[in-house]
Amino acid sequence: MAKIKYILSDLRYIFQSKEKKASLKHKKLTAKEKERVLNKVKEYLRVFKPYIIGVSFLDIGSGGFQTILQFIDGKRKVAVDPVIQYIPYNLNKNIEFKSSYAENLTFKSGSFDGVFITNALDHFGNPELALQETKRVLKKSGRVFIMVNVFEKSFGRDKLHPYTFTKGQVYDLLSKYFKPIKVLSCADTNTFYFIGKQK
Ligand SMILES: C[S@@+](CC[C@H](N)C(=O)[O-])C[C@H]1O[C@@H](n2cnc3c(N)ncnc32)[C@H](O)[C@@H]1O
């Protein structure tokens, strides 16, 4: 059933990514816009930093220039995003970028000490399947670092955000797969942070 759901979401994404491809082709962010995005990512990192352990890290739904991995030390850093090949920026040479869906990762089980999903869970076609995959590729001693925008109630936001979560919904979903270590929400920015470990 989950696989069928994924195939459907994949088809939806293929159509959607045509638009994204087109927009990325034409969109060059100004230095100021890039700085604004990077400042947000640095803000996520401030929350995660005390809990980061290990040397191998994966960023799922990384985007290109803004991947959080550029601010983290590690021996192996991998960033995945299905539109990576269309991103018109110079990508960081210390990071291995791969085109991949969160729902169908190609890594062996137990590959990473830390998996990051920042501002991306509500973009995925099938967040539940993505979390199953995250759990699979995370080491037994590994940790997940998730940041997602939350809302008072679910609503149809737009094509790029097939899901809108409330704090309760996203907490229930994440704690189904991971044991929370630290949970934090910032009401003024609608941001919800979850740091978890394997159950
Ligand atoms: C708002 S961007 C977040 C980028 C970056 N993580 C950040 O914190 O700024 C959401 C990203 O999720 C990616 N995405 C959408 N669906 C995905 C999927 N099924 N699997 C992996 N990434 C996906 C998009 O291509 C996009 O780059």
The ligand as a MOL file (V3000), in Angstrom:
LIG
                    3D

  0  0  0     0  0            999 V3000
M  V30 BEGIN CTAB
M  V30 COUNTS 27 29 0 0 0
M  V30 BEGIN ATOM
M  V30 1 C 12.1080 24.4660 0.8950 0
M  V30 2 S 13.3280 23.4030 0.1820 0 CHG=1
M  V30 3 C 14.3730 23.1160 1.6060 0
M  V30 4 C 15.8210 23.1550 1.2670 0
M  V30 5 C 16.7630 23.0680 2.4730 0
M  V30 6 N 16.6510 21.8040 3.1530 0
M  V30 7 C 16.5540 24.2040 3.4650 0
M  V30 8 O 16.4900 23.9350 4.6670 0
M  V30 9 O 16.5150 25.3620 3.0460 0 CHG=-1
M  V30 10 C 12.4700 21.8250 0.0340 0
M  V30 11 C 13.2560 20.8250 -0.8190 0
M  V30 12 O 12.6210 19.5410 -0.7630 0
M  V30 13 C 12.8260 18.9160 -2.0180 0
M  V30 14 N 11.8840 17.8000 -2.1960 0
M  V30 15 C 10.5980 17.8360 -2.6130 0
M  V30 16 N 10.0800 16.5970 -2.6720 0
M  V30 17 C 11.0790 15.7440 -2.2970 0
M  V30 18 C 11.1620 14.3300 -2.1330 0
M  V30 19 N 10.1320 13.5510 -2.3950 0
M  V30 20 N 12.3390 13.8180 -1.7200 0
M  V30 21 C 13.4070 14.6240 -1.4330 0
M  V30 22 N 13.3800 15.9580 -1.5610 0
M  V30 23 C 12.2370 16.5220 -1.9840 0
M  V30 24 C 12.6300 20.0630 -3.0100 0
M  V30 25 O 13.1820 19.7750 -4.2770 0
M  V30 26 C 13.2950 21.2150 -2.2830 0
M  V30 27 O 14.6350 21.4050 -2.6890 0
M  V30 END ATOM
M  V30 BEGIN BOND
M  V30 1 1 1 2
M  V30 2 1 2 3
M  V30 3 1 2 10
M  V30 4 1 3 4
M  V30 5 1 4 5
M  V30 6 1 5 6
M  V30 7 1 5 7
M  V30 8 2 7 8
M  V30 9 1 7 9
M  V30 10 1 10 11
M  V30 11 1 11 12
M  V30 12 1 11 26
M  V30 13 1 12 13
M  V30 14 1 13 14
M  V30 15 1 13 24
M  V30 16 1 14 15
M  V30 17 1 14 23
M  V30 18 2 15 16
M  V30 19 1 16 17
M  V30 20 1 17 18
M  V30 21 2 17 23
M  V30 22 1 18 19
M  V30 23 2 18 20
M  V30 24 1 20 21
M  V30 25 2 21 22
M  V30 26 1 22 23
M  V30 27 1 24 25
M  V30 28 1 24 26
M  V30 29 1 26 27
M  V30 END BOND
M  V30 END CTAB
M  END
